[in-house]
Amino acid sequence: MVKPRVYADFHNADAEGRLRLNCVGTIEDLARQGITLHKGMSLTFYSDDLDAGGRPDELLADGVVSFSEEEHCWVAAIDWSAIHHASDGRPVPAERAERSP
């Protein structure tokens, strides 16, 4: 089963290294795809980036969603060492997404 791809700002992490899922691009992607977040949900997150030649090449990471009571927002735990460019063509194993940095 293919996980939904949702935009996330990889520079918007909480103190535990989880992505905050509260930026405009994330909210728009969730609404457009009709996704309602829930604890334990597995998603693929992407963010805009460029390759070495200056061409668009999204960053990708799989993550597991939870709600942060401290932050009062949805967050996703990702494996920061598994972030890769879309052009790399490699999948991210779901079990690695559950680890924090």
N, C-alpha and C positions, 0 to 999 in steps of 0.2 A: 504494500500500500504506500502510495506517495504522500508524504506529509505536505500540508499546505505551506507555502512560502509567505512569510510576513516580514515587512520592512522593520528594521530596528536600528537605532542609533548606537553603534558599538562604542561610542564615547560617553554614553549615558548609563554608566554602571553604578550600582550602589556600593556601599562599603564592603559587602561580601563578594563583589565581583559579578553580581547578577545584572543582566540587562533590564533596565526599567522599560516597561512596555506602555509608556504614556506619551510618546511623541506623536505629532500630527500624522506623520507617514504611517506609523503603526496603527493608529486608530482608524485611519482611512482604509488601510488594507484589510483590517478585521471587518469593518462594516461592509466593504465591497464584496468580501467573500462570505459574509454571513457567519463569521466565526465568533462564538461566545467562549471566552477563556474559562478554563477550569483547572483545578489542581491536578498535576500529573500529565497534562496535555503535552504531547510532543509535536514541535513545529520546527521548520527550517527557517532561520532568520537570514536576511540579506541586508547589505548596506552598499551604498554607492562607493566605488573606488575606480582607480585607473591601473592599467598594466604598465609595464616599463616603457612602452611606446606612447603612453598618454591616451590610449583607447579605453572606453568603459569596460570594466571587468569587476563585477560584483564580488564582494566578500560574502562567504557563506559559513554558517555554523548551525548545527542542530542544537536544540535546547529543550528543557523541560520547564513548564510553567508552574508557578506557585504564586500565592498572594502574600505580599509583605505587609504585615501589620504595622511595622515600624515606618515604612515608606508610604503606606496607605495607597498602594498601587500593585498591579500585576507585574511580576518579574520573571525572568527566565535564566536558569542556570545553564551555562554553556561551558565547554572545554575550550578555554582560550588558546591552547596549543593546537587545536584542531581547526581553527579558522583557516579558510583557504579561498583562493579565487575560483570563480566559476569555470574559468578556462583550464584549471587544473584537472577537471573532470573526475575528481575522486569523491565518493560519498563519505559522509561522516557517520561512523557506527553510532547508533542510538545510545548504547551503554556508556560511551565516552561523554555524551552530552550531559550526563547527570553529575559529573564532577565539576567542582568550582576551580578557579585558577590556583 
